[in-house]
Amino acid sequence: MIDIYLVLFSFLFSCIVTLYAVPSLIKLAYQKRLFDDPALEERKIHKYRTPNLGGIAVLTSFTFTACLCISGDILPYANYIFASGLLIFLVGLKDDLAALNPYKKFLAQSITALIVVYFADIRLTSFYGVFGIYEIAPVVSYLFSSLLIVFIINAFNLIDGINGLLGSVSLIVSLTFGYIFFRMQEYGLAIFAFSMAGSVLGFLRYNLGKARIFMGDAGAYTIGFIISVLAIQFIELNKPDEVISMVDSFSQSVPAITIAILIIPIFDTLRVIVIRLVQGKSPFMADRNHLHHRLLDTGMSHTQATMVLSAFNILMIGTALSFQYIGTMELLILIGLVALLMNTMLWLYDVRQVIVQSQPLIVEEDSEKIYQLHDHAREVAEEALQQYEEKQHQN
């Protein structure tokens, strides 16, 4: 029973710390003029200069709470996670304060991933039969796991485009992993997840609606990194040969369940990459093709778009957990079809808008043709009347 109290304490305490820290950061940002200025980049959505130091509060509350609640015996590799998390946070903070070269960011992200993959041995060792692949060689495991961590870090950074979205999705994902790890009796990872959830919840108090502060790259990178660690550990701890007797292990089709939990950042990132490649653009070139941009184009507010995407995330998690027994590949196909259905609905909206916008032009062209026919008919009638009057006059 003490364990559940400790988990709840980690959630509430990290939330309180963030609630206390964010106002101080907002005040400091205004004093030092540390803003995200929309005038500096054309595709920025917000209209006013807003502090982007929220990641400092999130990392501080998360790290302090996790270090306070987690002992070495329940999470012996925590030191490597904190070391890597600090590194990726500093990279994001540098990018928030002064733009950082993309190659340097990728290098730092790769080093961050390698630390936990190699030293903490947090890596995938099996593909669970996806594409017919089960156990993978150590070299492939290290490389693939590192790339996966880098991908998730950037995927979470990419969804940080509207108020409340990154925080809401991170809260849903962290709570889901926290609940699952607690039922698996992996209390160290559960505290990790709930500490992150609490810190994000406290931040949302100032980011939903009219945002008073943004998460920034420092926060997005840190959240993406921590969640990537939770995702890999969830998959690895549920390998068929390692699952012994768990109260509720959720051990069926875990790769598919993990993708469902991370569906918003994963699907959004893959979607924009495909769109850019089809359009002949660089996959790393920023644009307005993200899911949240498309929802804003339909007339939704930031809060409405955040609620829609959060609800979709919850729907996908519920679907995956409900159909986990159909098999990994089958569940992956189901998840993919549902995600494509959402994308098709957005595409149909675009088609409808094109049709609606073209209708006034068609009506205008038809009206012009009617007026031309009317003028022509009047000219013919006047000419016929004139000929009739001439004949009458001759008679």
Secondary structure, DSSP 4 states (H G I P E B T S, - for coil): -HHHHHHHHHHHHHHHHHHHHHHHHHHHHHHHT--B-GGG-TT----S-B---HHHHHHHHHHHHHHHH--TTT-TTHHHHHHHHHHHHHHHHHHHHS---HHHHHHHHHHHHHIIIIIS-----B-TTGGG--B--HHHHHHHHHHHHHHHHHHHHHTTTSTTHHHHHHHHHHHHHHHHHHHTT-HHHHHHHHHHHHHHHHHHTTTSSS-SS--HHHHHHHHHHHHHHHHHHHHHTT-TTT----SS---TTHHHHHHHHTHHHHHHHHHHHHHHHHTT--TTS--S-SHHHHHHHTT--HHHHHHHHHHHHHHHHHHHHHTGGG-HHHHHHHHHHHHHHHHHHHHHHHHHHHHHHHHHHHHHHHHHHHHHHHHHHHHHHHHHHHHHHHHHHH-
